[in-house]
Amino acid sequence: MENQDFTVVDVRTRAEYMGGHVAGSINIPLQEIVERMEELNNLKQPIVFCCASGNRSGQAAAYFKAQGMNCENGGSWMDVNYKLQA
């Protein structure tokens, strides 16, 4: 995974994000994500959503895929971080 080929969006709360996150990721909490759709559309795609376990990022990915966005559920932010470093 090359970090410049996509954007990582972390959908955890700001407090969770501040406790650790993928370097270069963008924090958009799940409860704000729909109203920030235009911002997401302007990011480099595909978008890889992540969170703590993969549950919230799965919700975000399913919603935005249904809207036609090029995105995927990366699962937990630690899994995404591991894949980026591999």
N, C-alpha and C positions, 0 to 999 in steps of 0.2 A: 504494500500500500504506500503510495507516494502522497504525502500530505497536500501537495499543490494540485492534485487531480480531483479533489472533492472538498466539501466543507463538513466539518464535524459540528453538529448542534446538540448541545447538552440540554435536556428538557427538565433537569432537576431544579429544585428551588435555588435561589441565590446562595442561601446558607450552605446547602449541600455542595454546590459548585465551589464555594470558597474553601471548603475542606479538602479539595483535591479535584483535578480535572485533566482532561487531555490537553496538552500544550497546543495552543493555536485554536482551540475550540471556542465556539460562541455559546453563551448561556441565554437561552430563551425558555423560561419556565413553562411547563405544559399548559398551565391555566392562561397564559398570554399568547400561546402560539397561533391560534386562529386569527386573532386581531393583528398579528404581525406577519401575515401571509405575504404581503407585498415585499417586506424586508427579506423574507425567505426566498422569494422568487428572484431577488437581485443577487443572491449569493451564488458562488460557483457550484454547479451541480455536477454529479449527484451529491445529495445531502445525506450524510450518515448521522442518524439520530442515535443518541445514547442517553442512559440514565443510570440508576443504581443497579437495577436487575435486568432490564430489558422490557419491563412491562409498560412503563410510560412511553418509552421510545417506540415500542411496538404500536401503541395507540396513535402516536404522532405519524409514524410511517404509513400506517393503514389509511389514516385520514387524508394525508397529502398524496399518496399514490392514487386514491380515488379521485383527487382533484387533477390528476395528470402530471404531478411533479415527479421528477427523477430522483427517487430517494430510497433509502433502505433502513432497516432497523439494525444498528450495530450491536445492540445488546447493552451490557454494562459498560460504563466508561473505562473500567479497568481492562476489559477484553479488547476494546478499541485501542487503548494505549499499548497493550501488549502486541497487537497486530501491527501497529505503526512502528514499533521498535524491532520487530522480527526481521 
